[in-house]
């Protein structure tokens, strides 16, 4: 069984006048739960246990669609 090598987030910098190069190692980022993704009219919330909540702002979406229809009718 082959083990995958864990990749570190690093940056190698060349430093003139020194031997070798500097290596900066950044700490691992912790996952933040719940993960929230916001759209124009919806919000998706993903929880650590795998469940997903999806909320749609129907009022704002309806107002935007209504404005678009009014603009299309005004152009006729």
N, CA, C, O and CB atoms as a CASP TS submission, in Angstrom:
PFRMAT TS
TARGET T0000
AUTHOR 0000-0000-0000
METHOD Language model
MODEL 1
PARENT N/A
ATOM      1  N   UNK     1       0.845  -1.180   0.000  1.00  0.00           N
ATOM      2  CA  UNK     1       0.000   0.000   0.000  1.00  0.00           C
ATOM      3  C   UNK     1       0.891   1.244   0.000  1.00  0.00           C
ATOM      4  O   UNK     1       1.816   1.357   0.805  1.00  0.00           O
ATOM      5  CB  UNK     1      -0.962  -0.002   1.225  1.00  0.00           C
ATOM      6  N   UNK     2       0.606   2.155  -0.895  1.00  0.00           N
ATOM      7  CA  UNK     2       1.394   3.369  -1.021  1.00  0.00           C
ATOM      8  C   UNK     2       0.725   4.475  -0.214  1.00  0.00           C
ATOM      9  O   UNK     2      -0.471   4.729  -0.353  1.00  0.00           O
ATOM     10  CB  UNK     2       1.550   3.783  -2.511  1.00  0.00           C
ATOM     11  N   UNK     3       1.511   5.120   0.624  1.00  0.00           N
ATOM     12  CA  UNK     3       0.985   6.234   1.404  1.00  0.00           C
ATOM     13  C   UNK     3       1.244   7.524   0.653  1.00  0.00           C
ATOM     14  O   UNK     3       2.327   7.733   0.107  1.00  0.00           O
ATOM     15  CB  UNK     3       1.620   6.282   2.816  1.00  0.00           C
ATOM     16  N   UNK     4       0.240   8.385   0.630  1.00  0.00           N
ATOM     17  CA  UNK     4       0.412   9.676  -0.007  1.00  0.00           C
ATOM     18  C   UNK     4       1.190  10.592   0.932  1.00  0.00           C
ATOM     19  O   UNK     4       0.943  10.633   2.137  1.00  0.00           O
ATOM     20  CB  UNK     4      -0.957  10.296  -0.384  1.00  0.00           C
ATOM     21  N   UNK     5       2.112  11.308   0.363  1.00  0.00           N
ATOM     22  CA  UNK     5       2.887  12.252   1.156  1.00  0.00           C
ATOM     23  C   UNK     5       2.059  13.515   1.358  1.00  0.00           C
ATOM     24  O   UNK     5       1.501  14.063   0.407  1.00  0.00           O
ATOM     25  CB  UNK     5       4.247  12.579   0.471  1.00  0.00           C
ATOM     26  N   UNK     6       1.987  13.963   2.583  1.00  0.00           N
ATOM     27  CA  UNK     6       1.207  15.143   2.904  1.00  0.00           C
ATOM     28  C   UNK     6       1.928  16.373   2.359  1.00  0.00           C
ATOM     29  O   UNK     6       3.105  16.592   2.645  1.00  0.00           O
ATOM     30  CB  UNK     6       0.979  15.261   4.436  1.00  0.00           C
ATOM     31  N   UNK     7       1.212  17.170   1.573  1.00  0.00           N
ATOM     32  CA  UNK     7       1.813  18.357   0.997  1.00  0.00           C
ATOM     33  C   UNK     7       1.754  19.505   1.991  1.00  0.00           C
ATOM     34  O   UNK     7       0.710  19.787   2.579  1.00  0.00           O
ATOM     35  CB  UNK     7       1.114  18.740  -0.312  1.00  0.00           C
ATOM     36  N   UNK     8       2.887  20.155   2.166  1.00  0.00           N
ATOM     37  CA  UNK     8       2.944  21.330   3.024  1.00  0.00           C
ATOM     38  C   UNK     8       2.828  22.565   2.151  1.00  0.00           C
ATOM     39  O   UNK     8       3.282  22.564   1.007  1.00  0.00           O
ATOM     40  CB  UNK     8       4.255  21.358   3.863  1.00  0.00           C
ATOM     41  N   UNK     9       2.237  23.595   2.672  1.00  0.00           N
ATOM     42  CA  UNK     9       2.208  24.863   1.974  1.00  0.00           C
ATOM     43  C   UNK     9       3.503  25.583   2.325  1.00  0.00           C
ATOM     44  O   UNK     9       3.695  26.030   3.455  1.00  0.00           O
ATOM     45  CB  UNK     9       0.939  25.714   2.357  1.00  0.00           C
ATOM     46  N   UNK    10       4.378  25.687   1.347  1.00  0.00           N
ATOM     47  CA  UNK    10       5.679  26.310   1.588  1.00  0.00           C
ATOM     48  C   UNK    10       6.021  27.256   0.462  1.00  0.00           C
ATOM     49  O   UNK    10       5.453  27.189  -0.628  1.00  0.00           O
ATOM     50  CB  UNK    10       6.775  25.249   1.742  1.00  0.00           C
ATOM     51  N   UNK    11       6.953  28.133   0.744  1.00  0.00           N
ATOM     52  CA  UNK    11       7.520  29.032  -0.254  1.00  0.00           C
ATOM     53  C   UNK    11       9.029  28.950  -0.106  1.00  0.00           C
ATOM     54  O   UNK    11       9.553  29.085   0.999  1.00  0.00           O
ATOM     55  CB  UNK    11       6.997  30.513  -0.082  1.00  0.00           C
ATOM     56  N   UNK    12       9.736  28.729  -1.218  1.00  0.00           N
ATOM     57  CA  UNK    12      11.192  28.756  -1.193  1.00  0.00           C
ATOM     58  C   UNK    12      11.641  30.085  -1.759  1.00  0.00           C
ATOM     59  O   UNK    12      11.176  30.511  -2.816  1.00  0.00           O
ATOM     60  CB  UNK    12      11.806  27.566  -1.992  1.00  0.00           C
ATOM     61  N   UNK    13      12.549  30.737  -1.048  1.00  0.00           N
ATOM     62  CA  UNK    13      13.040  32.041  -1.462  1.00  0.00           C
ATOM     63  C   UNK    13      14.540  31.961  -1.684  1.00  0.00           C
ATOM     64  O   UNK    13      15.262  31.367  -0.883  1.00  0.00           O
ATOM     65  CB  UNK    13      12.696  33.122  -0.415  1.00  0.00           C
ATOM     66  N   UNK    14      15.007  32.558  -2.770  1.00  0.00           N
ATOM     67  CA  UNK    14      16.437  32.642  -3.001  1.00  0.00           C
ATOM     68  C   UNK    14      16.973  33.821  -2.211  1.00  0.00           C
ATOM     69  O   UNK    14      16.421  34.920  -2.253  1.00  0.00           O
ATOM     70  CB  UNK    14      16.762  32.781  -4.515  1.00  0.00           C
ATOM     71  N   UNK    15      18.045  33.577  -1.498  1.00  0.00           N
ATOM     72  CA  UNK    15      18.635  34.625  -0.673  1.00  0.00           C
ATOM     73  C   UNK    15      20.095  34.804  -1.100  1.00  0.00           C
ATOM     74  O   UNK    15      20.948  34.000  -0.725  1.00  0.00           O
ATOM     75  CB  UNK    15      18.528  34.274   0.855  1.00  0.00           C
ATOM     76  N   UNK    16      20.388  35.839  -1.872  1.00  0.00           N
ATOM     77  CA  UNK    16      21.755  36.061  -2.324  1.00  0.00           C
ATOM     78  C   UNK    16      22.717  36.217  -1.144  1.00  0.00           C
ATOM     79  O   UNK    16      22.373  36.805  -0.119  1.00  0.00           O
ATOM     80  CB  UNK    16      21.818  37.297  -3.219  1.00  0.00           C
ATOM     81  N   UNK    17      23.917  35.684  -1.306  1.00  0.00           N
ATOM     82  CA  UNK    17      24.931  35.824  -0.260  1.00  0.00           C
ATOM     83  C   UNK    17      24.825  34.774   0.826  1.00  0.00           C
ATOM     84  O   UNK    17      25.580  34.825   1.797  1.00  0.00           O
ATOM     85  CB  UNK    17      24.835  37.177   0.359  1.00  0.00           C
ATOM     86  N   UNK    18      23.909  33.816   0.693  1.00  0.00           N
ATOM     87  CA  UNK    18      23.780  32.753   1.687  1.00  0.00           C
ATOM     88  C   UNK    18      23.849  31.403   0.989  1.00  0.00           C
ATOM     89  O   UNK    18      23.686  31.317  -0.228  1.00  0.00           O
ATOM     90  CB  UNK    18      22.455  32.890   2.484  1.00  0.00           C
ATOM     91  N   UNK    19      24.084  30.379   1.742  1.00  0.00           N
ATOM     92  CA  UNK    19      24.089  29.029   1.192  1.00  0.00           C
ATOM     93  C   UNK    19      22.675  28.479   1.203  1.00  0.00           C
ATOM     94  O   UNK    19      21.993  28.523   2.227  1.00  0.00           O
ATOM     95  CB  UNK    19      25.041  28.106   1.987  1.00  0.00           C
ATOM     96  N   UNK    20      22.238  27.964   0.072  1.00  0.00           N
ATOM     97  CA  UNK    20      20.899  27.374   0.018  1.00  0.00           C
ATOM     98  C   UNK    20      19.817  28.428  -0.110  1.00  0.00           C
ATOM     99  O   UNK    20      20.063  29.544  -0.569  1.00  0.00           O
ATOM    100  CB  UNK    20      20.647  26.535   1.252  1.00  0.00           C
ATOM    101  N   UNK    21      18.627  28.059   0.299  1.00  0.00           N
ATOM    102  CA  UNK    21      17.501  28.986   0.218  1.00  0.00           C
ATOM    103  C   UNK    21      16.655  28.850   1.479  1.00  0.00           C
ATOM    104  O   UNK    21      16.684  27.829   2.165  1.00  0.00           O
ATOM    105  CB  UNK    21      16.645  28.718  -1.055  1.00  0.00           C
ATOM    106  N   UNK    22      15.913  29.892   1.757  1.00  0.00           N
ATOM    107  CA  UNK    22      15.040  29.882   2.929  1.00  0.00           C
ATOM    108  C   UNK    22      13.752  29.144   2.581  1.00  0.00           C
ATOM    109  O   UNK    22      13.269  29.233   1.453  1.00  0.00           O
ATOM    110  CB  UNK    22      14.734  31.330   3.415  1.00  0.00           C
ATOM    111  N   UNK    23      13.208  28.431   3.528  1.00  0.00           N
ATOM    112  CA  UNK    23      11.954  27.711   3.322  1.00  0.00           C
ATOM    113  C   UNK    23      10.990  28.146   4.417  1.00  0.00           C
ATOM    114  O   UNK    23      11.238  27.922   5.601  1.00  0.00           O
ATOM    115  CB  UNK    23      12.170  26.152   3.335  1.00  0.00           C
ATOM    116  N   UNK    24       9.901  28.762   4.013  1.00  0.00           N
ATOM    117  CA  UNK    24       8.880  29.194   4.959  1.00  0.00           C
ATOM    118  C   UNK    24       7.782  28.147   4.987  1.00  0.00           C
ATOM    119  O   UNK    24       7.262  27.771   3.936  1.00  0.00           O
ATOM    120  CB  UNK    24       8.309  30.595   4.582  1.00  0.00           C
ATOM    121  N   UNK    25       7.423  27.674   6.165  1.00  0.00           N
ATOM    122  CA  UNK    25       6.370  26.676   6.317  1.00  0.00           C
ATOM    123  C   UNK    25       5.195  27.340   7.008  1.00  0.00           C
ATOM    124  O   UNK    25       5.332  27.913   8.089  1.00  0.00           O
ATOM    125  CB  UNK    25       6.868  25.428   7.120  1.00  0.00           C
ATOM    126  N   UNK    26       4.040  27.255   6.370  1.00  0.00           N
ATOM    127  CA  UNK    26       2.834  27.866   6.919  1.00  0.00           C
ATOM    128  C   UNK    26       2.024  26.825   7.682  1.00  0.00           C
ATOM    129  O   UNK    26       1.980  25.663   7.279  1.00  0.00           O
ATOM    130  CB  UNK    26       1.982  28.498   5.799  1.00  0.00           C
ATOM    131  N   UNK    27       1.382  27.225   8.776  1.00  0.00           N
ATOM    132  CA  UNK    27       0.576  26.260   9.542  1.00  0.00           C
ATOM    133  C   UNK    27      -0.634  25.804   8.736  1.00  0.00           C
ATOM    134  O   UNK    27      -1.120  26.508   7.851  1.00  0.00           O
ATOM    135  CB  UNK    27       0.115  26.879  10.879  1.00  0.00           C
ATOM    136  N   UNK    28      -1.101  24.612   9.066  1.00  0.00           N
ATOM    137  CA  UNK    28      -2.281  24.077   8.382  1.00  0.00           C
ATOM    138  C   UNK    28      -3.497  24.920   8.718  1.00  0.00           C
ATOM    139  O   UNK    28      -3.657  25.416   9.833  1.00  0.00           O
ATOM    140  CB  UNK    28      -2.526  22.603   8.771  1.00  0.00           C
ATOM    141  N   UNK    29      -4.341  25.061   7.718  1.00  0.00           N
ATOM    142  CA  UNK    29      -5.588  25.790   7.939  1.00  0.00           C
ATOM    143  C   UNK    29      -6.628  24.818   8.470  1.00  0.00           C
ATOM    144  O   UNK    29      -6.817  23.738   7.910  1.00  0.00           O
ATOM    145  CB  UNK    29      -6.084  26.477   6.630  1.00  0.00           C
ATOM    146  N   UNK    30      -7.295  25.194   9.535  1.00  0.00           N
ATOM    147  CA  UNK    30      -8.361  24.359  10.080  1.00  0.00           C
ATOM    148  C   UNK    30      -9.621  24.577   9.265  1.00  0.00           C
ATOM    149  O   UNK    30      -9.910  25.686   8.817  1.00  0.00           O
ATOM    150  CB  UNK    30      -8.612  24.674  11.579  1.00  0.00           C
ATOM    151  N   UNK    31     -10.365  23.495   9.082  1.00  0.00           N
ATOM    152  CA  UNK    31     -11.629  23.626   8.373  1.00  0.00           C
ATOM    153  C   UNK    31     -12.637  24.318   9.275  1.00  0.00           C
ATOM    154  O   UNK    31     -12.743  24.023  10.465  1.00  0.00           O
ATOM    155  CB  UNK    31     -12.156  22.245   7.914  1.00  0.00           C
ATOM    156  N   UNK    32     -13.361  25.230   8.688  1.00  0.00           N
ATOM    157  CA  UNK    32     -14.366  25.983   9.432  1.00  0.00           C
ATOM    158  C   UNK    32     -15.739  25.428   9.069  1.00  0.00           C
ATOM    159  O   UNK    32     -16.097  25.337   7.894  1.00  0.00           O
ATOM    160  CB  UNK    32     -14.275  27.521   9.123  1.00  0.00           C
ATOM    161  N   UNK    33     -16.486  25.066  10.076  1.00  0.00           N
ATOM    162  CA  UNK    33     -17.833  24.520   9.881  1.00  0.00           C
ATOM    163  C   UNK    33     -18.831  25.418  10.542  1.00  0.00           C
ATOM    164  O   UNK    33     -18.502  25.981  11.587  1.00  0.00           O
ATOM    165  CB  UNK    33     -17.950  23.092  10.435  1.00  0.00           C
ATOM    166  N   UNK    34     -19.994  25.600  10.041  1.00  0.00           N
ATOM    167  CA  UNK    34     -20.496  25.151   8.750  1.00  0.00           C
ATOM    168  C   UNK    34     -19.908  25.987   7.623  1.00  0.00           C
ATOM    169  O   UNK    34     -19.515  27.135   7.828  1.00  0.00           O
ATOM    170  CB  UNK    34     -22.024  25.216   8.718  1.00  0.00           C
ATOM    171  N   UNK    35     -19.852  25.403   6.430  1.00  0.00           N
ATOM    172  CA  UNK    35     -19.369  26.101   5.244  1.00  0.00           C
ATOM    173  C   UNK    35     -20.567  26.767   4.585  1.00  0.00           C
ATOM    174  O   UNK    35     -21.537  26.105   4.214  1.00  0.00           O
ATOM    175  CB  UNK    35     -18.639  25.125   4.250  1.00  0.00           C
ATOM    176  N   UNK    36     -20.488  28.074   4.448  1.00  0.00           N
ATOM    177  CA  UNK    36     -21.614  28.843   3.918  1.00  0.00           C
ATOM    178  C   UNK    36     -21.233  29.416   2.557  1.00  0.00           C
ATOM    179  O   UNK    36     -20.197  30.065   2.412  1.00  0.00           O
ATOM    180  CB  UNK    36     -22.028  29.980   4.901  1.00  0.00           C
ATOM    181  N   UNK    37     -22.085  29.170   1.563  1.00  0.00           N
ATOM    182  CA  UNK    37     -21.899  29.727   0.231  1.00  0.00           C
ATOM    183  C   UNK    37     -23.102  30.593  -0.073  1.00  0.00           C
ATOM    184  O   UNK    37     -24.236  30.114  -0.089  1.00  0.00           O
ATOM    185  CB  UNK    37     -21.717  28.610  -0.847  1.00  0.00           C
ATOM    186  N   UNK    38     -22.847  31.898  -0.318  1.00  0.00           N
ATOM    187  CA  UNK    38     -23.948  32.819  -0.580  1.00  0.00           C
ATOM    188  C   UNK    38     -23.999  33.154  -2.057  1.00  0.00           C
ATOM    189  O   UNK    38     -22.977  33.446  -2.678  1.00  0.00           O
ATOM    190  CB  UNK    38     -23.804  34.101   0.257  1.00  0.00           C
ATOM    191  N   UNK    39     -25.193  33.108  -2.606  1.00  0.00           N
ATOM    192  CA  UNK    39     -25.435  33.513  -3.985  1.00  0.00           C
ATOM    193  C   UNK    39     -26.252  34.786  -3.990  1.00  0.00           C
ATOM    194  O   UNK    39     -26.418  35.426  -2.951  1.00  0.00           O
ATOM    195  CB  UNK    39     -26.151  32.400  -4.780  1.00  0.00           C
ATOM    196  N   UNK    40     -26.769  35.161  -5.161  1.00  0.00           N
ATOM    197  CA  UNK    40     -27.579  36.378  -5.239  1.00  0.00           C
ATOM    198  C   UNK    40     -28.890  36.221  -4.477  1.00  0.00           C
ATOM    199  O   UNK    40     -29.300  37.121  -3.743  1.00  0.00           O
ATOM    200  CB  UNK    40     -27.865  36.734  -6.700  1.00  0.00           C
ATOM    201  N   UNK    41     -29.540  35.080  -4.652  1.00  0.00           N
ATOM    202  CA  UNK    41     -30.854  34.888  -4.037  1.00  0.00           C
ATOM    203  C   UNK    41     -30.914  33.626  -3.192  1.00  0.00           C
ATOM    204  O   UNK    41     -31.999  33.225  -2.773  1.00  0.00           O
ATOM    205  CB  UNK    41     -31.925  34.836  -5.104  1.00  0.00           C
ATOM    206  N   UNK    42     -29.781  32.992  -2.932  1.00  0.00           N
ATOM    207  CA  UNK    42     -29.804  31.745  -2.170  1.00  0.00           C
ATOM    208  C   UNK    42     -28.584  31.639  -1.268  1.00  0.00           C
ATOM    209  O   UNK    42     -27.557  32.275  -1.506  1.00  0.00           O
ATOM    210  CB  UNK    42     -29.868  30.541  -3.112  1.00  0.00           C
ATOM    211  N   UNK    43     -28.717  30.821  -0.227  1.00  0.00           N
ATOM    212  CA  UNK    43     -27.625  30.543   0.692  1.00  0.00           C
ATOM    213  C   UNK    43     -27.576  29.041   0.918  1.00  0.00           C
ATOM    214  O   UNK    43     -28.583  28.421   1.260  1.00  0.00           O
ATOM    215  CB  UNK    43     -27.799  31.315   2.039  1.00  0.00           C
ATOM    216  N   UNK    44     -26.391  28.456   0.723  1.00  0.00           N
ATOM    217  CA  UNK    44     -26.194  27.012   0.926  1.00  0.00           C
ATOM    218  C   UNK    44     -25.287  26.835   2.126  1.00  0.00           C
ATOM    219  O   UNK    44     -24.184  27.381   2.158  1.00  0.00           O
ATOM    220  CB  UNK    44     -25.583  26.318  -0.349  1.00  0.00           C
ATOM    221  N   UNK    45     -25.740  26.079   3.113  1.00  0.00           N
ATOM    222  CA  UNK    45     -24.964  25.827   4.322  1.00  0.00           C
ATOM    223  C   UNK    45     -24.679  24.333   4.418  1.00  0.00           C
ATOM    224  O   UNK    45     -25.599  23.521   4.517  1.00  0.00           O
ATOM    225  CB  UNK    45     -25.717  26.334   5.591  1.00  0.00           C
ATOM    226  N   UNK    46     -23.383  23.976   4.387  1.00  0.00           N
ATOM    227  CA  UNK    46     -22.975  22.571   4.490  1.00  0.00           C
ATOM    228  C   UNK    46     -22.426  22.332   5.886  1.00  0.00           C
ATOM    229  O   UNK    46     -21.517  23.031   6.334  1.00  0.00           O
ATOM    230  CB  UNK    46     -21.912  22.201   3.400  1.00  0.00           C
ATOM    231  N   UNK    47     -22.988  21.335   6.575  1.00  0.00           N
ATOM    232  CA  UNK    47     -22.590  21.031   7.940  1.00  0.00           C
ATOM    233  C   UNK    47     -21.555  19.900   7.962  1.00  0.00           C
ATOM    234  O   UNK    47     -21.409  19.160   6.989  1.00  0.00           O
ATOM    235  CB  UNK    47     -23.819  20.653   8.784  1.00  0.00           C
ATOM    236  N   UNK    48     -20.852  19.780   9.069  1.00  0.00           N
ATOM    237  CA  UNK    48     -19.778  18.801   9.212  1.00  0.00           C
ATOM    238  C   UNK    48     -20.280  17.365   9.052  1.00  0.00           C
ATOM    239  O   UNK    48     -19.540  16.497   8.589  1.00  0.00           O
ATOM    240  CB  UNK    48     -19.108  18.963  10.565  1.00  0.00           C
ATOM    241  N   UNK    49     -21.526  17.115   9.430  1.00  0.00           N
ATOM    242  CA  UNK    49     -22.072  15.758   9.338  1.00  0.00           C
ATOM    243  C   UNK    49     -22.578  15.424   7.931  1.00  0.00           C
ATOM    244  O   UNK    49     -23.120  14.341   7.713  1.00  0.00           O
ATOM    245  CB  UNK    49     -23.203  15.588  10.342  1.00  0.00           C
ATOM    246  N   UNK    50     -22.406  16.347   6.973  1.00  0.00           N
ATOM    247  CA  UNK    50     -22.768  16.086   5.588  1.00  0.00           C
ATOM    248  C   UNK    50     -24.117  16.616   5.174  1.00  0.00           C
ATOM    249  O   UNK    50     -24.451  16.567   3.990  1.00  0.00           O
ATOM    250  CB  UNK    50     -22.734  14.650   5.340  1.00  0.00           C
ATOM    251  N   UNK    51     -24.905  17.120   6.100  1.00  0.00           N
ATOM    252  CA  UNK    51     -26.206  17.658   5.736  1.00  0.00           C
ATOM    253  C   UNK    51     -26.046  19.041   5.112  1.00  0.00           C
ATOM    254  O   UNK    51     -25.086  19.757   5.396  1.00  0.00           O
ATOM    255  CB  UNK    51     -27.131  17.722   6.965  1.00  0.00           C
ATOM    256  N   UNK    52     -26.995  19.402   4.265  1.00  0.00           N
ATOM    257  CA  UNK    52     -26.949  20.677   3.562  1.00  0.00           C
ATOM    258  C   UNK    52     -28.276  21.386   3.740  1.00  0.00           C
ATOM    259  O   UNK    52     -29.334  20.792   3.535  1.00  0.00           O
ATOM    260  CB  UNK    52     -26.627  20.479   2.063  1.00  0.00           C
ATOM    261  N   UNK    53     -28.226  22.660   4.121  1.00  0.00           N
ATOM    262  CA  UNK    53     -29.410  23.512   4.195  1.00  0.00           C
ATOM    263  C   UNK    53     -29.348  24.473   3.015  1.00  0.00           C
ATOM    264  O   UNK    53     -28.296  25.048   2.734  1.00  0.00           O
ATOM    265  CB  UNK    53     -29.488  24.287   5.570  1.00  0.00           C
ATOM    266  N   UNK    54     -30.460  24.648   2.330  1.00  0.00           N
ATOM    267  CA  UNK    54     -30.518  25.543   1.180  1.00  0.00           C
ATOM    268  C   UNK    54     -31.665  26.503   1.383  1.00  0.00           C
ATOM    269  O   UNK    54     -32.811  26.077   1.524  1.00  0.00           O
ATOM    270  CB  UNK    54     -30.680  24.758  -0.148  1.00  0.00           C
ATOM    271  N   UNK    55     -31.380  27.792   1.399  1.00  0.00           N
ATOM    272  CA  UNK    55     -32.404  28.811   1.630  1.00  0.00           C
ATOM    273  C   UNK    55     -32.450  29.728   0.409  1.00  0.00           C
ATOM    274  O   UNK    55     -31.416  30.212  -0.050  1.00  0.00           O
ATOM    275  CB  UNK    55     -32.112  29.629   2.941  1.00  0.00           C
ATOM    276  N   UNK    56     -33.642  29.961  -0.109  1.00  0.00           N
ATOM    277  CA  UNK    56     -33.826  30.849  -1.254  1.00  0.00           C
ATOM    278  C   UNK    56     -34.638  32.056  -0.818  1.00  0.00           C
ATOM    279  O   UNK    56     -35.662  31.914  -0.151  1.00  0.00           O
ATOM    280  CB  UNK    56     -34.521  30.113  -2.430  1.00  0.00           C
ATOM    281  N   UNK    57     -34.181  33.248  -1.197  1.00  0.00           N
ATOM    282  CA  UNK    57     -34.909  34.482  -0.906  1.00  0.00           C
ATOM    283  C   UNK    57     -35.877  34.726  -2.060  1.00  0.00           C
ATOM    284  O   UNK    57     -35.563  35.445  -3.008  1.00  0.00           O
ATOM    285  CB  UNK    57     -33.929  35.705  -0.710  1.00  0.00           C
ATOM    286  N   UNK    58     -37.054  34.117  -1.965  1.00  0.00           N
ATOM    287  CA  UNK    58     -38.029  34.172  -3.045  1.00  0.00           C
ATOM    288  C   UNK    58     -38.547  35.581  -3.289  1.00  0.00           C
ATOM    289  O   UNK    58     -38.856  35.938  -4.426  1.00  0.00           O
ATOM    290  CB  UNK    58     -39.180  33.254  -2.743  1.00  0.00           C
ATOM    291  N   UNK    59     -38.645  36.382  -2.241  1.00  0.00           N
ATOM    292  CA  UNK    59     -39.159  37.741  -2.384  1.00  0.00           C
ATOM    293  C   UNK    59     -38.218  38.567  -3.263  1.00  0.00           C
ATOM    294  O   UNK    59     -38.662  39.228  -4.202  1.00  0.00           O
ATOM    295  CB  UNK    59     -39.333  38.408  -0.997  1.00  0.00           C
ATOM    296  N   UNK    60     -36.921  38.530  -2.958  1.00  0.00           N
ATOM    297  CA  UNK    60     -35.952  39.296  -3.747  1.00  0.00           C
ATOM    298  C   UNK    60     -35.874  38.781  -5.182  1.00  0.00           C
ATOM    299  O   UNK    60     -35.767  39.569  -6.122  1.00  0.00           O
ATOM    300  CB  UNK    60     -34.566  39.234  -3.094  1.00  0.00           C
ATOM    301  N   UNK    61     -35.927  37.475  -5.347  1.00  0.00           N
ATOM    302  CA  UNK    61     -35.887  36.888  -6.686  1.00  0.00           C
ATOM    303  C   UNK    61     -37.118  37.304  -7.488  1.00  0.00           C
ATOM    304  O   UNK    61     -37.013  37.657  -8.663  1.00  0.00           O
ATOM    305  CB  UNK    61     -35.799  35.350  -6.602  1.00  0.00           C
ATOM    306  N   UNK    62     -38.276  37.259  -6.848  1.00  0.00           N
ATOM    307  CA  UNK    62     -39.510  37.665  -7.519  1.00  0.00           C
ATOM    308  C   UNK    62     -39.496  39.128  -7.924  1.00  0.00           C
ATOM    309  O   UNK    62     -39.962  39.476  -9.009  1.00  0.00           O
ATOM    310  CB  UNK    62     -40.694  37.402  -6.625  1.00  0.00           C
ATOM    311  N   UNK    63     -38.962  39.995  -7.055  1.00  0.00           N
ATOM    312  CA  UNK    63     -38.878  41.418  -7.383  1.00  0.00           C
ATOM    313  C   UNK    63     -37.962  41.642  -8.583  1.00  0.00           C
ATOM    314  O   UNK    63     -38.282  42.441  -9.463  1.00  0.00           O
ATOM    315  CB  UNK    63     -38.372  42.222  -6.172  1.00  0.00           C
ATOM    316  N   UNK    64     -36.845  40.956  -8.626  1.00  0.00           N
ATOM    317  CA  UNK    64     -35.906  41.113  -9.731  1.00  0.00           C
ATOM    318  C   UNK    64     -36.512  40.625 -11.043  1.00  0.00           C
ATOM    319  O   UNK    64     -36.368  41.279 -12.076  1.00  0.00           O
ATOM    320  CB  UNK    64     -34.611  40.357  -9.437  1.00  0.00           C
ATOM    321  N   UNK    65     -37.183  39.488 -11.007  1.00  0.00           N
ATOM    322  CA  UNK    65     -37.835  38.965 -12.215  1.00  0.00           C
ATOM    323  C   UNK    65     -38.936  39.917 -12.661  1.00  0.00           C
ATOM    324  O   UNK    65     -39.102  40.164 -13.855  1.00  0.00           O
ATOM    325  CB  UNK    65     -38.416  37.546 -11.963  1.00  0.00           C
ATOM    326  N   UNK    66     -39.693  40.456 -11.699  1.00  0.00           N
ATOM    327  CA  UNK    66     -40.754  41.417 -12.037  1.00  0.00           C
ATOM    328  C   UNK    66     -40.202  42.657 -12.719  1.00  0.00           C
ATOM    329  O   UNK    66     -40.785  43.148 -13.686  1.00  0.00           O
ATOM    330  CB  UNK    66     -41.518  41.823 -10.785  1.00  0.00           C
ATOM    331  N   UNK    67     -39.071  43.169 -12.218  1.00  0.00           N
ATOM    332  CA  UNK    67     -38.441  44.340 -12.841  1.00  0.00           C
ATOM    333  C   UNK    67     -37.975  44.013 -14.262  1.00  0.00           C
ATOM    334  O   UNK    67     -38.126  44.829 -15.171  1.00  0.00           O
ATOM    335  CB  UNK    67     -37.247  44.829 -11.990  1.00  0.00           C
ATOM    336  N   UNK    68     -37.415  42.829 -14.446  1.00  0.00           N
ATOM    337  CA  UNK    68     -36.940  42.435 -15.779  1.00  0.00           C
ATOM    338  C   UNK    68     -38.103  42.338 -16.759  1.00  0.00           C
ATOM    339  O   UNK    68     -37.984  42.757 -17.910  1.00  0.00           O
ATOM    340  CB  UNK    68     -36.189  41.088 -15.714  1.00  0.00           C
ATOM    341  N   UNK    69     -39.222  41.789 -16.308  1.00  0.00           N
ATOM    342  CA  UNK    69     -40.394  41.679 -17.191  1.00  0.00           C
ATOM    343  C   UNK    69     -40.936  43.050 -17.542  1.00  0.00           C
ATOM    344  O   UNK    69     -41.319  43.285 -18.688  1.00  0.00           O
ATOM    345  CB  UNK    69     -41.494  40.835 -16.532  1.00  0.00           C
ATOM    346  N   UNK    70     -40.977  43.978 -16.563  1.00  0.00           N
ATOM    347  CA  UNK    70     -41.446  45.346 -16.826  1.00  0.00           C
ATOM    348  C   UNK    70     -40.548  46.036 -17.845  1.00  0.00           C
ATOM    349  O   UNK    70     -41.043  46.731 -18.733  1.00  0.00           O
ATOM    350  CB  UNK    70     -41.490  46.166 -15.518  1.00  0.00           C
ATOM    351  N   UNK    71     -39.222  45.852 -17.728  1.00  0.00           N
ATOM    352  CA  UNK    71     -38.281  46.465 -18.668  1.00  0.00           C
ATOM    353  C   UNK    71     -38.473  45.904 -20.073  1.00  0.00           C
ATOM    354  O   UNK    71     -38.415  46.651 -21.050  1.00  0.00           O
ATOM    355  CB  UNK    71     -36.832  46.241 -18.203  1.00  0.00           C
ATOM    356  N   UNK    72     -38.703  44.593 -20.186  1.00  0.00           N
ATOM    357  CA  UNK    72     -38.926  43.994 -21.488  1.00  0.00           C
ATOM    358  C   UNK    72     -40.224  44.499 -22.106  1.00  0.00           C
ATOM    359  O   UNK    72     -40.265  44.759 -23.308  1.00  0.00           O
ATOM    360  CB  UNK    72     -38.950  42.477 -21.376  1.00  0.00           C
ATOM    361  N   UNK    73     -41.282  44.644 -21.317  1.00  0.00           N
ATOM    362  CA  UNK    73     -42.561  45.132 -21.821  1.00  0.00           C
ATOM    363  C   UNK    73     -42.473  46.609 -22.213  1.00  0.00           C
ATOM    364  O   UNK    73     -43.153  47.039 -23.145  1.00  0.00           O
ATOM    365  CB  UNK    73     -43.656  44.929 -20.769  1.00  0.00           C
ATOM    366  N   UNK    74     -41.658  47.378 -21.524  1.00  0.00           N
ATOM    367  CA  UNK    74     -41.502  48.805 -21.829  1.00  0.00           C
ATOM    368  C   UNK    74     -40.773  49.012 -23.159  1.00  0.00           C
ATOM    369  O   UNK    74     -40.998  50.018 -23.832  1.00  0.00           O
ATOM    370  CB  UNK    74     -40.737  49.512 -20.696  1.00  0.00           C
ATOM    371  N   UNK    75     -39.913  48.081 -23.542  1.00  0.00           N
ATOM    372  CA  UNK    75     -39.161  48.203 -24.800  1.00  0.00           C
ATOM    373  C   UNK    75     -40.026  47.913 -26.022  1.00  0.00           C
ATOM    374  O   UNK    75     -39.653  48.277 -27.137  1.00  0.00           O
ATOM    375  CB  UNK    75     -37.967  47.259 -24.789  1.00  0.00           C
ATOM    376  N   UNK    76     -41.160  47.273 -25.835  1.00  0.00           N
ATOM    377  CA  UNK    76     -42.029  46.905 -26.977  1.00  0.00           C
ATOM    378  C   UNK    76     -42.779  48.087 -27.505  1.00  0.00           C
ATOM    379  O   UNK    76     -43.549  47.955 -28.457  1.00  0.00           O
ATOM    380  CB  UNK    76     -43.016  45.826 -26.580  1.00  0.00           C
TER
END
